[in-house]
Amino acid sequence: MRRSLIAVTFLAAAGLAAAPLLADDHAAGEDVPVRVSLAPDQLLAPYYAELRKQVVMPEAGPNPALAPATTLTRIAFGSCNHQNASQHMWAQIAAQNPQLFLMIGDNVYGDSAWDADAGLESLRSAYALQASHPEFAAFRAKFPMLATWDDHDFGLNDAGASFPFRRWSEALFETFWGSSPEVRGRDGIYESTITGPEGKRVQVILLDTRFFRSDLKRAAWTKDRPPLGSYVPDDNPAKTILGAEQWAWLEAELAKPADLRIVVSSTQVITQAHQFEGWTNFPAERTRLLDALAGREASGLVLLSGDRHAAGIYQTRHKGETIWELTSSSLNLAFGSDIERSTAREPDPARVTKFFPVENYGLVDIDWKAKKLTLTLKDSTSETLAEQVFGW
């Protein structure tokens, strides 16, 4: 008998890509088992090519381009935006008049209703719903935006490179956000831009911490383990977050002339105080990133991250330099309101502020004359939660 493309796709989706499949043997006139060694990505490619002809690929809507000569002085960012929740934060952020807004992950929650279909219909529907919100559309029509993803808009909670439908989620992401030809032309959705005149050049580097990331090492179950995550650091040198190609790209980007670099990671970099997702899961990769940042072409530097449904400002010393990180999460999916309890629950010597579980967004203000950055966390009414000023 002949196996249809749909059947092959089902086997790939079920993780059976290397199992024997039945194929026609015309000489013998009977089914003969053959072994297929194609990866799920390869088996699914024809299916997705056909699917793309049949479905509407949602788009976020018109968005003004950021002029390359723009001298950036205010950038806003946020993460963890649920398409089913209130979109009130867009007006709050718009009132701050940023020149650029960065969506840094969990930009929709496409896996909340996922039923394991290879077409990721719940993710596609989540994008379509997000695009339909007038508050979002009005914001996007006015303010230039750049985006990277995290797990819930990658396709599955805490997923990485082993997620078999990652190429379809990539196609959905790139279509929705109108990704550049450079992004569309390679695996993953990492991107870099440089804006501004010489002496005021801002490089924004958006990392992809999903497409290439190795599987996480789970913590052993114990009845008394504190509820601070499910993972333990993995010292396996073969494990990666960025993958070889993205690492090579990042090192080349850090060698480019720039006066200030803003490096975006969907998950936290500096902190090692929890067992949720973050660069702490892969200590060698974390050290490699800090080393790469320390070895960059001379420039100012700040890290931005999200993911946690809480916000804070962090610092660490590495090779004689103080590195700062601003974590902002979430825009409209807060998991709590008790700031003191949240702060006490996760003691962290690297965090220089309280840990804010309320709705929030982040601002980066650049003072070119004084060569200073101001990092600010704002709540859902744009009241200041925390602020940090430092020079470079």
C-alpha positions as CSV (number, residue, x, y, z in Angstrom):
1,M,0.0,0.0,0.0
2,R,1.1,3.6,-0.5
3,R,1.6,5.8,2.5
4,S,0.2,9.3,2.0
5,L,2.1,12.5,2.9
6,I,-0.3,13.0,5.8
7,A,0.6,9.6,7.2
8,V,4.3,10.4,7.0
9,T,3.7,13.7,8.6
10,F,1.8,12.0,11.4
11,L,4.7,9.6,12.0
12,A,7.2,12.5,12.1
13,A,5.0,14.5,14.5
14,A,4.8,11.4,16.8
15,G,8.6,11.2,16.9
16,L,8.7,8.1,14.7
17,A,10.6,9.5,11.7
18,A,13.3,6.8,12.0
19,A,10.8,3.9,12.3
20,P,10.1,1.6,9.3
21,L,7.6,2.9,6.9
22,L,5.8,0.8,4.3
23,A,6.6,1.4,0.6
24,D,5.4,-0.1,-2.6
25,D,7.7,-2.8,-4.1
26,H,6.5,-2.9,-7.7
27,A,8.5,-6.0,-8.6
28,A,7.2,-8.1,-5.8
29,G,3.8,-6.5,-5.7
30,E,3.8,-6.3,-1.9
31,D,4.6,-3.9,0.9
32,V,8.2,-3.9,1.9
33,P,9.4,-2.2,5.2
34,V,12.0,0.4,4.6
35,R,13.8,2.6,7.1
36,V,13.5,6.4,6.8
37,S,16.3,8.4,8.5
38,L,15.0,11.8,7.6
39,A,14.6,14.2,10.5
40,P,11.0,15.4,11.3
41,D,11.9,18.8,9.9
42,Q,12.7,17.3,6.5
43,L,9.6,15.0,6.5
44,L,7.3,17.9,7.3
45,A,8.6,20.3,4.7
46,P,6.3,19.1,1.9
47,Y,3.3,19.1,4.2
48,Y,4.0,22.7,5.3
49,A,4.5,23.8,1.7
50,E,1.0,22.6,0.9
51,L,-0.4,24.0,4.1
52,R,0.9,27.4,3.4
53,K,-1.1,27.4,0.2
54,Q,-4.3,26.6,2.0
55,V,-4.3,28.8,5.1
56,V,-4.2,32.5,5.8
57,M,-0.9,33.5,7.4
58,P,-1.7,36.2,10.0
59,E,0.2,39.5,9.7
60,A,0.7,42.1,12.5
61,G,-0.2,45.0,10.2
62,P,1.5,48.1,8.9
63,N,4.6,49.3,10.8
64,P,6.8,52.3,10.1
65,A,10.4,51.5,9.4
66,L,13.0,53.0,11.7
67,A,15.2,55.4,9.7
68,P,18.8,54.2,9.8
69,A,20.0,57.8,10.6
70,T,17.8,58.1,13.7
71,T,19.6,59.1,16.9
72,L,17.9,56.8,19.4
73,T,17.2,58.3,22.9
74,R,14.3,56.2,24.1
75,I,13.5,52.5,23.5
76,A,10.7,50.6,25.1
77,F,10.2,46.9,25.4
78,G,8.0,44.2,26.9
79,S,7.2,40.5,27.0
80,C,4.5,38.0,27.9
81,N,1.5,39.5,26.1
82,H,-1.6,37.2,26.0
83,Q,-3.9,37.6,23.0
84,N,-7.0,36.9,25.1
85,A,-6.1,39.4,27.8
86,S,-6.6,43.2,28.0
87,Q,-4.5,45.2,25.6
88,H,-4.5,48.3,27.8
89,M,-0.7,48.5,28.0
90,W,-0.3,49.7,24.4
91,A,-1.7,53.1,25.3
92,Q,0.5,53.4,28.4
93,I,3.6,52.6,26.3
94,A,2.5,54.9,23.5
95,A,2.3,57.8,26.0
96,Q,6.0,57.4,26.7
97,N,6.7,58.1,23.0
98,P,9.4,55.6,22.4
99,Q,11.3,55.7,19.1
100,L,11.4,51.9,19.0
101,F,9.6,49.1,20.7
102,L,11.0,45.6,21.2
103,M,8.7,42.5,21.6
104,I,11.1,40.1,23.3
105,G,9.1,36.9,23.7
106,D,5.8,35.2,24.5
107,N,4.3,37.9,22.3
108,V,1.3,35.7,22.0
109,Y,0.4,32.5,23.9
110,G,-0.2,30.1,21.0
111,D,0.3,26.9,22.9
112,S,-2.5,27.4,25.5
113,A,-5.1,25.6,23.4
114,W,-2.7,23.5,21.3
115,D,-3.9,19.9,20.6
116,A,-0.6,18.6,19.2
117,D,-1.6,19.3,15.6
118,A,1.4,19.7,13.2
119,G,-0.3,22.8,11.7
120,L,-0.1,24.7,15.0
121,E,-3.6,26.0,14.5
122,S,-3.8,27.5,18.0
123,L,-0.6,29.5,17.3
124,R,-1.9,30.8,14.0
125,S,-5.2,31.7,15.7
126,A,-3.4,33.5,18.5
127,Y,-1.5,35.6,16.0
128,A,-4.8,36.4,14.1
129,L,-6.5,37.5,17.3
130,Q,-3.6,39.7,18.4
131,A,-3.6,41.4,15.0
132,S,-7.3,42.1,15.3
133,H,-7.0,44.2,18.5
134,P,-7.4,47.9,17.7
135,E,-5.1,48.9,20.5
136,F,-2.3,46.8,19.2
137,A,-2.9,47.9,15.6
138,A,-2.9,51.6,16.5
139,F,0.4,51.2,18.4
140,R,2.1,49.2,15.6
141,A,1.0,51.7,13.0
142,K,2.9,54.4,14.9
143,F,5.9,52.9,16.5
144,P,8.7,50.9,14.8
145,M,8.9,47.4,16.3
146,L,11.4,44.5,16.3
147,A,10.7,41.1,17.8
148,T,12.1,37.8,18.9
149,W,10.3,34.9,20.5
150,D,10.1,32.8,23.6
151,D,8.5,29.4,24.2
152,H,4.8,30.2,24.0
153,D,5.1,31.8,20.6
154,F,7.7,29.2,19.6
155,G,5.1,26.6,20.0
156,L,5.3,24.7,23.3
157,N,6.2,25.5,26.9
158,D,9.9,25.3,27.6
159,A,10.6,23.9,24.1
160,G,13.8,24.0,22.1
161,A,15.4,22.5,19.1
162,S,13.7,19.1,19.5
163,F,10.3,20.7,18.9
164,P,9.3,19.0,15.7
165,F,7.2,21.8,14.3
166,R,9.7,24.6,14.8
167,R,10.0,25.4,11.1
168,W,6.3,26.0,10.8
169,S,6.3,28.2,13.9
170,E,9.2,30.1,12.3
171,A,7.2,30.6,9.2
172,L,4.3,32.0,11.2
173,F,6.6,34.3,13.2
174,E,8.4,35.7,10.2
175,T,5.1,36.3,8.3
176,F,3.4,37.9,11.3
177,W,6.2,40.3,12.2
178,G,7.4,40.9,8.7
179,S,10.9,39.7,9.3
180,S,13.8,41.0,7.2
181,P,15.1,39.0,4.2
182,E,18.2,38.2,6.3
183,V,16.1,36.5,9.0
184,R,13.9,34.7,6.5
185,G,17.0,33.4,4.7
186,R,18.4,31.4,7.6
187,D,17.3,29.0,10.3
188,G,16.1,30.7,13.5
189,I,14.8,34.3,13.9
190,Y,17.9,36.1,15.4
191,E,18.5,39.6,14.1
192,S,20.7,42.7,14.5
193,T,20.3,46.3,13.5
194,I,22.5,49.4,13.8
195,T,20.9,52.8,13.9
196,G,22.2,56.3,14.2
197,P,25.2,58.4,13.1
198,E,28.8,57.7,14.1
199,G,29.3,58.5,17.7
200,K,25.6,57.6,18.5
201,R,25.2,54.2,16.9
202,V,22.9,51.8,18.6
203,Q,23.2,48.1,17.8
204,V,20.1,46.0,18.8
205,I,20.9,42.3,18.9
206,L,17.9,40.0,19.2
207,L,19.0,36.5,20.1
208,D,17.0,33.3,19.3
209,T,17.1,31.2,22.5
210,R,14.7,28.6,21.2
211,F,15.3,27.2,17.7
212,F,18.8,25.7,18.5
213,R,18.5,25.2,22.2
214,S,19.4,21.7,23.6
215,D,17.0,19.9,25.8
216,L,16.9,21.0,29.5
217,K,18.1,18.8,32.3
218,R,15.2,18.2,34.8
219,A,15.6,18.4,38.5
220,A,15.0,15.2,40.4
221,W,11.7,15.1,42.1
222,T,11.7,15.6,45.8
223,K,8.7,16.3,48.1
224,D,10.4,19.3,49.8
225,R,12.1,21.0,46.8
226,P,11.3,24.8,46.9
227,P,9.0,25.9,44.0
228,L,11.6,27.8,42.1
229,G,11.7,25.8,38.9
230,S,12.1,22.3,37.4
231,Y,15.6,22.3,36.0
232,V,19.2,22.0,37.1
233,P,22.4,23.3,35.4
234,D,23.7,21.0,32.7
235,D,27.5,20.9,32.4
236,N,27.5,18.8,29.2
237,P,29.8,20.8,26.9
238,A,27.8,19.5,23.8
239,K,24.7,21.3,25.0
240,T,23.9,24.7,23.5
241,I,21.5,27.6,23.6
242,L,22.4,29.5,20.4
243,G,23.8,26.8,18.2
244,A,27.0,27.0,16.2
245,E,25.8,29.2,13.4
246,Q,24.2,31.8,15.7
247,W,27.3,31.8,17.9
248,A,29.4,32.6,14.8
249,W,27.0,35.3,13.8
250,L,26.9,36.9,17.2
251,E,30.7,37.1,17.5
252,A,30.8,38.8,14.1
253,E,28.1,41.2,15.2
254,L,29.9,42.1,18.4
255,A,33.0,43.0,16.3
256,K,31.1,45.7,14.3
257,P,31.6,49.3,15.2
258,A,28.8,50.6,17.6
259,D,28.6,53.0,20.4
260,L,25.9,51.2,22.5
261,R,24.8,47.6,22.2
262,I,21.4,46.4,23.4
263,V,21.5,42.6,23.6
264,V,18.1,40.9,23.9
265,S,17.6,37.4,25.3
266,S,14.0,36.1,25.8
267,T,15.2,34.4,29.0
268,Q,17.3,35.8,31.8
269,V,21.1,35.9,31.5
270,I,22.7,37.1,34.8
271,T,20.6,35.6,37.5
272,Q,21.4,32.1,38.9
273,A,18.9,32.3,41.7
274,H,16.2,30.0,40.3
275,Q,15.6,26.7,38.5
276,F,13.2,28.0,35.8
277,E,14.4,28.6,32.3
278,G,17.4,30.8,31.7
279,W,21.1,30.9,30.8
280,T,21.7,29.4,34.2
281,N,20.5,26.0,32.7
282,F,23.7,25.9,30.7
283,P,26.6,27.3,32.7
284,A,29.2,26.9,29.9
285,E,26.9,28.8,27.4
286,R,26.3,31.5,30.0
287,T,30.1,32.0,30.5
288,R,30.6,31.9,26.8
289,L,28.1,34.7,26.3
290,L,29.6,36.9,29.1
291,D,33.1,36.3,27.6
292,A,31.8,37.3,24.1
293,L,30.2,40.4,25.5
294,A,33.4,41.3,27.4
295,G,35.4,40.8,24.2
296,R,33.1,43.0,22.0
297,E,34.4,46.0,20.0
298,A,34.4,48.9,22.5
299,S,30.8,50.1,23.3
300,G,28.3,50.6,26.0
301,L,26.2,47.5,26.8
302,V,22.9,46.5,28.4
303,L,21.0,43.2,28.4
304,L,17.2,43.0,28.1
305,S,15.1,39.9,29.0
306,G,11.6,38.8,29.9
307,D,9.9,35.4,30.5
308,R,9.5,35.5,34.2
309,H,6.1,37.2,34.7
310,A,8.0,39.5,37.1
311,A,10.5,42.2,36.6
312,G,13.8,43.5,38.1
313,I,17.2,45.0,37.5
314,Y,20.3,42.9,37.7
315,Q,24.1,43.4,37.6
316,T,27.2,41.2,37.6
317,R,30.9,41.7,37.3
318,H,32.7,39.9,34.5
319,K,36.3,40.4,33.5
320,G,36.5,43.8,35.2
321,E,33.2,45.2,33.8
322,T,29.8,45.7,35.4
323,I,27.1,44.2,33.1
324,W,23.5,45.3,33.6
325,E,20.3,43.5,32.8
326,L,16.7,44.8,32.8
327,T,14.0,42.1,33.0
328,S,10.5,43.2,32.1
329,S,7.6,40.7,32.2
330,S,4.6,40.7,31.7
331,L,2.6,43.1,29.7
332,N,-0.8,41.7,30.6
333,L,-0.4,38.3,32.3
334,A,0.7,39.1,35.8
335,F,0.8,36.1,38.1
336,G,0.6,38.1,41.4
337,S,0.5,41.5,43.0
338,D,2.4,41.1,46.3
339,I,5.8,42.7,45.6
340,E,7.2,42.0,49.0
341,R,6.3,38.3,48.9
342,S,7.7,37.9,45.3
343,T,10.9,39.6,46.4
344,A,11.3,37.4,49.4
345,R,10.5,34.2,47.5
346,E,13.5,34.6,45.3
347,P,16.5,36.0,47.1
348,D,19.1,37.0,44.6
349,P,22.4,38.8,45.2
350,A,22.5,39.8,41.5
351,R,19.2,41.7,41.7
352,V,19.5,45.3,42.8
353,T,15.7,45.9,43.0
354,K,12.7,44.3,44.3
355,F,11.1,41.6,42.2
356,F,7.9,43.0,40.7
357,P,5.1,40.4,39.8
358,V,2.7,43.1,38.5
359,E,2.1,44.1,34.9
360,N,5.0,46.1,33.6
361,Y,7.1,47.4,30.7
362,G,10.6,48.6,30.4
363,L,12.3,51.8,29.1
364,V,15.9,52.4,28.1
365,D,16.8,56.1,27.9
366,I,20.1,57.2,26.3
367,D,21.9,60.4,27.3
368,W,24.5,60.7,24.6
369,K,26.1,63.8,26.0
370,A,26.7,62.3,29.5
371,K,27.2,58.7,28.1
372,K,24.6,57.4,30.5
373,L,21.7,54.9,30.4
374,T,18.6,55.0,32.5
375,L,16.8,51.7,32.9
376,T,13.2,52.1,34.1
377,L,10.4,49.7,35.0
378,K,6.9,51.1,34.7
379,D,3.6,49.5,35.9
380,S,0.2,49.3,34.2
381,T,-0.5,53.0,35.0
382,S,3.1,54.0,34.1
383,E,4.1,54.6,37.7
384,T,7.8,54.0,38.1
385,L,8.6,50.7,39.9
386,A,12.4,50.9,39.7
387,E,15.1,52.9,38.0
388,Q,18.8,52.5,37.5
389,V,21.3,55.0,36.0
390,F,24.8,54.0,34.9
391,G,27.5,55.3,32.6
392,W,29.6,53.6,29.9
